[in-house]
């Protein structure tokens, strides 16, 4: 699914001080694929949350991961993984977490 992606940063606003109503995020896509043992096994998983604004789909949160506990048993089995939790786009790779430059969701995917 092509989203015409723009990164929508999660903004923390005290709603009692602001009349701005944030759009409700919806689950845009969620998939899990089991990899054949012949191919090394594991699981590919992704989840994308966002919202519609003026006919454009905006991605607010995402989580992409290749999980294989036989290769890496720590960090929930994420061999490589990408997400934008904690207000930062970052990559998990066998226990190391590093910030990544975000050029668009399609590039991460």
C-alpha positions in Angstrom: 0.0 0.0 0.0 1.5 3.4 -1.0 0.7 6.1 1.5 2.2 9.3 -0.1 4.3 9.3 3.1 5.1 12.3 5.2 6.4 11.8 8.7 3.9 12.9 11.3 5.7 13.6 14.6 3.8 12.8 17.7 3.3 16.1 19.5 2.8 16.1 23.2 0.3 18.9 24.0 -1.4 19.6 27.3 -5.0 19.5 26.1 -6.2 21.6 29.1 -4.1 24.5 27.8 -4.9 24.0 24.1 -8.1 23.7 22.1 -6.3 21.8 19.4 -7.8 18.4 18.8 -5.3 15.8 17.6 -6.6 13.4 15.0 -7.3 9.8 16.2 -4.6 7.4 15.0 -5.9 4.3 13.3 -4.1 1.1 12.4 -3.3 1.4 8.8 -1.6 -1.9 8.2 -0.4 -4.9 10.2 1.3 -8.0 8.7 3.2 -11.0 10.0 5.0 -13.4 7.7 6.5 -16.6 8.9 9.8 -17.4 7.0 10.5 -21.0 6.0 13.0 -22.9 8.1 14.8 -23.6 4.8 15.3 -19.9 4.4 16.6 -19.5 7.9 13.3 -19.2 9.7 12.0 -16.4 11.8 9.2 -13.8 11.3 8.8 -10.6 9.4 6.5 -8.2 11.2 5.3 -4.7 10.6 2.7 -2.4 12.0 1.8 1.1 10.8 -0.4 3.7 12.6 -1.5 7.0 11.2 -4.5 9.1 10.2 -6.1 10.8 7.2 -5.7 14.5 6.7 -7.2 16.3 3.7 -7.1 13.2 1.6 -3.5 12.3 2.5 -2.5 9.4 4.7 0.0 10.4 7.3 2.1 7.8 9.1 2.5 8.7 12.8 4.0 5.5 14.2 5.6 2.4 12.7 7.4 -0.8 13.8 9.2 -3.1 11.3 11.2 -6.1 12.4 12.8 -9.4 11.4 12.5 -11.6 14.4 14.6 -14.7 14.7 15.5 -16.0 18.2 17.9 -18.6 16.8 20.1 -15.8 15.4 19.6 -13.3 18.2 17.8 -14.1 21.5 18.0 -10.7 23.1 16.0 -7.5 22.2 12.8 -9.6 21.6 14.7 -11.5 18.9 14.9 -8.5 16.6 17.8 -9.1 14.2 17.2 -5.9 12.3 14.2 -3.7 13.3 13.1 -0.1 12.7 10.7 2.1 14.6 10.0 5.6 15.6 9.2 5.1 19.3 10.5 7.6 21.9 10.3 10.5 19.4 13.2 9.2 17.4 13.6 7.1 14.2 16.0 4.3 15.0 17.3 0.9 14.1 17.7 -2.1 16.2 20.5 -4.5 15.1 21.4 -7.5 17.2 21.2 -5.5 20.5 22.5 -2.2 19.3 20.2 0.8 18.8 21.2 3.6 16.5 19.4 6.7 15.3 18.7 6.7 11.5 18.0 9.6 9.2 14.4 9.5 8.2 13.9 10.2 4.5 10.4 8.6 4.3 8.5 5.5 5.4 8.9 3.9 2.0 12.7 4.1 2.3 12.6 2.4 5.8 10.2 -0.3 4.5 
